[in-house]
């Protein structure tokens, strides 16, 4: 990596909320959040900012495409989300783009939830 570069790691909203049968996945994502802080500390002297985003339910292939392909699941997600819908891949991509931009060069070692306000 070059000095001054940016790293964006991907965590999950499941580190904040608890659901059945998600313990292993959420535990690994919790480790990603800790790794974010340590990496930010260790690379800070080189001007490298390290952050992670924690997406909520996103309409993708994840979990067999359940959020994307099942209207009942999408409605249930929307009903528990302040913005009233599941996330889209572009919602996550825009946050990654923002974090790697020079405009956010002073944001470092942060977990940023990108969930539309799911389960607030």
Secondary structure, DSSP 8 states (H G I E B T S, - for coil): --TT-EEEEE--GGGTS--TT-HHHHHHHHHHHHHHHHHHHHHGGGT-EEEEEEE-SBSSSHHHHHHHH-HHHHHHHHHTBTTSS-B-HHHHHHHHHHHHSGGGTT--S-EEEESSSBT-
